[in-house]
Amino acid sequence: MSGRYRPERRRSVVAIRHVAFEDLGTLARTLDARGWDIAYCEASTDQLSHRSIRDADLVIVLGGPIGVADMTTYRFLSSEMHLIERRLARGKPVLGICLGAQLMAAALGGRVFAGHVKEIGWGEVSLTPDGLRSPLAPLDRPGAKVLHWHGDSFDLPPGARRLAFNAQYANQAFSHGTAGLALQFHIEADARGLEEWYVGHAVELNAAGIDLKRLRRDGRAEAERARQLADDIFEGWLAELFPEEQPAVAGIGEGRSSGIMPRMAGAILS
């Protein structure tokens, strides 16, 4: 054992995905290093009330090109909100990223609305005092940047603690209790995976007047530092949630998903 904790069972994480190319990205490496079982749930087609999602050790709600305002058209969004609300009420961890953060805000009673500016690109965020004491503390390092890719925003929901902000939006991240963490920005994206984003979101990028060459160049320049920030933030949060657990292997491997089948479409079925 060499002093390293081994859980009696492998922990499970379910990533709720809205489009195939917005996946766990670099976060999968941290989970892989901890020996977690990883599965994807397709939000639009899988049964979100399934026990494998309801009772998973961790649920990560990923981003996508739709929003809370589209709930009448995409009714599965209300099912996601219900799942988030129920899990947080039970103290079951949920990480919301971009759309996932907006769904968490709405599930907790916050207002989600169209932002005053579409924020796409790499930039810094500032941390509140609560943020400096949180797993987001690595974002206070000089020059630390995150990927912004959103047009909607939200008000801080009741009972939440604001963790991060920038000049464009007052609420960039919040926590709710010990189990809920919402990030308006993307820590999971990596340079290789972003090539798929540039294709999948080509219409949005063109409409927003985004210089793709610059966006790609910035993504490559930030790739290594962003990967380290993601490792430190995510590992720090998991260590708070599961303090008795240590990574199952020394270090975190290279590669987008460490061979853990990141595209297990239909892994969660009725």
N, C-alpha and C positions, 0 to 999 in steps of 0.2 A: 504493500500500500504506500510506502514511503511518505506517509503523512498527507497524502492527497485523498480528498474525499471522493468516494464513488457512490452515487445514489443507487438505491436498490432498483429503481426503474429509470429508464431514459425519459427525460422531460420532453414534452411536445410543444411545438409552436405551429400555429396555423397563420399563414399570411393570406389575407383577403385581397385579391387582385381584381382590378377593373379593366386593365388592358394588359396583354401578355408581356409587353416589354418593360413595364414598370413593376419590376420584381424586387426581391430583397437585396439584390446587388451585393455590395460589400458586407452587409450585415450577416449574410449567410456564413461567412468565414468564421465570425465570432461564435455563432451557434454551432457550427461544425466542430470548432475547437473544444466546445463544451460537451460534445457528444449528444446533442439534441436531435430528436426526430423532427424533420421539417416537412410540412405539407402545404400545398397551395389550395385555396378555395376560390373558385371563380364567382365573383359576387353576383353576376347577372344570371347564372344558371344553376348554381349549387344551392343546397338547402342549408341556409344559415342557422337554422335552429338545431342542426344535427348535434348530438352529444359530443362528438369529437371536436367540434368548435366550441360549444358551450362550456366544456370542461377542460379544454386545453390549458396547459400551464401558462401560455402566453398567446395572445392574439395580436397580430400586427395588421392594421388597416392601411393599405397603401394608397397611392395617389391615382389620379385619373382625370380625363378631360371633361367630366360632368361635375355638377355641383348640387348642393342641398336644395337650391331653387328648382331643380329638375325632378323633384321627387314624384310629382304626378305622372311624369313620363317614364321614369325609371323607378318603379315601385320597390325594387329591392333595396334602395337607399334607406327606406323606413325600416326594413328588416335589419340593416346594419346598425342603425341608431338604436333599435331595441336591443340588439345583441350587446352593444357597447354599454348601454344603460344598465342592463341586467348584470353583466360581468363586473362593472365597477361597484355596483351595489353589493356584490358578493365578495369584493376585495380581490377579484381575479385580474391580473395585469393586462392592460391594453396599451399598445403604442399606436398612436395615430399620426400619419405622415401626410401633410398637405390636405388632400380631400379627407383623409382619415382624421386629421386634426379638426377640420370643419365639422365633420359628422360627430366627433366627440363633443365639440362645443355645443352643437345643436341638441344632442342627446342630454346634455347637462343643463339645458335651459338658456343657453346663450344665443344671441342673434347672429346669423350668418348673412352676409350681404355682399353685393358686388363692390369690389374695391375701386378706389379713385384712379388707380393706375395699375396696368398689368406689369408685374414684377417678374422678369425673366433674366437670369444671369447670375454671376458670382458676386457676392458682396458680404460685408461684415454685418454682424448683429451685435448689439450691446446687451449685457446681462444685468438684470436687476439684482439687488442684494440676495433675494431668494435664489436667483439663477446662479450666482457665484458660489452658493452653498450646495448646488445641485450637481448631478452628473454632467450638466452642460458646461461646467467650469472650464473645460479645455477650450471653449470658444472665446475665452478671454485672453488667449495667447496672442502676442503681437502678430498682426497680419492674417489671423485665422479667418477663413471665408467659407460660406456655405452656398449651395445652389438654391436660388429662388426660382420658382416656376408656378405662379398662380395669378389669378385675376380676382378671386374672392377673398374675403377676410371675415373676421368674427369679433364679437365683443367677448370679453372675459366672462365665462359662465359663473354662476353663483358657486361659492366654495372653492374656486380654483385659485392657484397662485401664479401670477405672471412671472415668467422666467426670462424672457428675451423680447427685444423690440429693435426697430431701426427707424431711420428717418421717414420711411414710407408708411410703416404700419406699427401701431402701438403694441399689437399682440402678435408676436412671432413664435412664442412657445409658452405652454403652461403645464402645470401638474395639477392633478386632482387626487387628494388623499395620497396614499403610498402606491397605488396601483395604476393610476392614469398619467400618461405622458403624451402631450400633443405638440408636434413640431410642424409649423407652417412651411418650413424649408425642408430640403432633401439632404439627409446625411448618407443615404444608402446608395446614391448614384455614383457610378465610376465611369472613367473616360471611355472604356470599351462599350459598356452598356448604353451610354448616352448616344452612341452612333445610331442605335435603334430609336431613341427618342426623337432625334433630328428628322428621321423619316416619318415616324408615326405622328408627330406634331408639326409636320411641314406646313400645313395650311395655317395653323395658329401662329407659327413663327413668321410667316410671310405677312399675315394680316397685322401683326404687331410691329412690323418693320424691324425685326431683329436681324442683325448682321451674323449670319450663321458661321462665317469664317472666323469671326472674332469669338463667338460663343464656343466653337470647337477649340480654338487656340487656348482660350482661358481654361476650358475643361481639362485639357492636357497639361497645362501649366500647374493646375491645382491638384491634379490627380493624386500624387503621393501624399501631400499634406492632408487632403480631404479624407483619404483612406485612413490615415493615422488618427485624425480627429474622430471619424466614425467609430473606429476600434475603441478609442478611449472613452467616448461618450456612452456607447452601447454597453461595453464591458462594465463601466462604472454603474450604469443603471441596473444591469443584471445582478451585479454584486450586491446592490442594495436590496433587490427583490429576493435573492437567494443567497444570503451571506454564507451559508454552510457549503456551498458548491464552488469548486474550482474547475477551470478548464480541464478536460479529460486528456489533453495532449499538451506538450510544451510548445508554446508559441501559437501563432495563428498562421495557417497556410496561405500560399499565394493562389491567385486565380479568382475568377468572378464568383464561383459558388462551390469551389473545392469538390466538384464531382458529386454533389448531393441531389442531382436531378432537380434543378431549380424550376422546371416547367412541368410539374406534376399536375397538369390540368385534369380536373375531375377526381383529384385525390380525396375530396370530401363529397360523398354522395348521399342520397337519401336512403 
